[in-house]
């Protein structure tokens, strides 16, 4: 707890040291460019097309290579930014959450039969961002996150970018701890429904965990398998975002639009294997993604992307044997006036299973996520998301589930959102330890603030 | 599961980082060593400038201002979902930020200035583009309307000034604010919307409601907050919005514009 308090105190001190300028906008890029959040976001954290191009271009305005100029001053051979132009802060969490289950515990929280619970939880996550450009076509991004629920503080993402290699928009290189799906039609970290982690108990190395509540994450991005472990023997939970949709993995990738705005490519290579640092198994995972942008006309834009992620010895089963866990899929995004629609369908496959698992382990799993957001007024956004997970892995554990999530967000300002959210299990409850079916409903009241 | 999907690609050996670095290095070298055709020198030519401007516009401007320049780009709705402002319509004759009289098109320099300085809150300054690039965009923006082919556009002359911001000047400026009935839109203290906003009468040419800005904030002066910028906005008006030109009204006592400007700027200096 002491480190959390220290982290919070340092953020408050830093925030108070740097008064906001006379711009309407607050967060770092908005301060630098003197614009509202809505120049780059439909509503935060979703990016609009301008925001996507800004991200692709290494935190430089679309069409420009302004990393050494805008709002910077020269000191010898350096171009420097005021710290306020690259420092941002985000505070978010569910102030109140109520979770209901089909099968209840009597008194204490026991395996598979958790008790209904209503609790206060704000704030769950503090994030400190530093992002911008060192000079023309050299950018950086670092995010330090303190997650109170998971009792973790550390570097969530951090990478350098080298942009416009060769010609403008031909190739942009990222290297570091990065989010692979950032440029696809449906990025893991760009959605109106925050990722809600699972509630589980670790039963030891290469032992199946006890999952009390499944994580509330897009089914398409989830791990999908019961019975997979990382290199250290920690269970990979079936609803945790992973592979191409990992929140962050170490590696490098290259993307660009060499043929114009209609086509984007991305290829990357990662340590993979859900390892926080290094690569104990040595083989690498790699991925390729292509995105086609079309229908760019009055108040309308659409795109479609497909990807393949090839894992190499990136997971283990309970016998400690390595398997190759790969992922293929596609996603789309259509925006028309106030409607922002996005969806992804993903197939996961585990290869190189030991023979002893051939009949007990379902080696293929699928996930479908469909989401739509509607901006009803300047300040009120409604969202709906449907998830269907056809899980794989150990046949004694796996089951399918379908969830419907609803959200209403009220933006006090474009950088301050208050929300109500409800996640509903659409499938009937069933006996046994099946957390996917035991979970019935979760209701959240929360806030998301960026400074 | 009813079907199985084997990996599309198999290596005889697990992929090693050294292999990727080798192949990646070769590809990067090839990419960097290709000729830089776009930098080839070319003589100034209007058509070529428009063509270059089009290419730049499609990367830097189209997402807000749209393919047709009507201000309906894919991101335009989210800038002003249900209230003004939306991005400028280049096909019409209504431009807010001009040095020309109300109803006239902006000068080339006006357009260049807007691209260079941006619009606080709504459009970033495109300082990352070279001057030549920004001029190319100006020429392409002008190609959206045939009106630009007509006679040249002349900036209005500002009265001699600005005047020193003495207490007397600020007091006179406040009197001018009241005389011009600015409070109807900007409120009695210039910080809260006035009665016309409450009545729903302040709308732009798209019929979107406009919230009059808090004039005690310098960022509210979208066309810049130098005394000359503010004076220009008052005298030319902001076409396409309810902000009218006060050029005729102030013609009898032209120095009043500077008193009014001093009053407005004093609001941002007030504790």
Interface residues (C-beta under 8 A of the other chain):
Chain A: X22 X23 X24 X25 X33 X34 X35 X36 X38 X39 X41 X42 X43 X48 X49 X50 X53 X60 X61 X62 X63 X64 X65 X66 X67 X69 X70 X165 X166 X167 X168 X169 X170 X171 X254 X261 X269 X282 X283 X284 X286 X296 X297 X298 X299 X300 X301 X308 X310 X312 X313 X324 X326 X328 X335 X337 X338 X347 X349 X351 X362 X363 X364 X365 X375 X377 X378 X390 X392
Chain B: X1 X3 X4 X5 X6 X7 X8 X9 X11 X14 X15 X16 X17 X20 X24 X28 X31 X32 X34 X36 X38 X56 X58 X59 X60 X61 X62 X63 X64 X66 X67 X68 X70 X72 X73 X74 X75 X76 X77 X78 X79 X81 X82 X83 X118 X120 X121 X122 X123 X124 X125 X126 X127 X128 X129 X217 X218 X219 X268
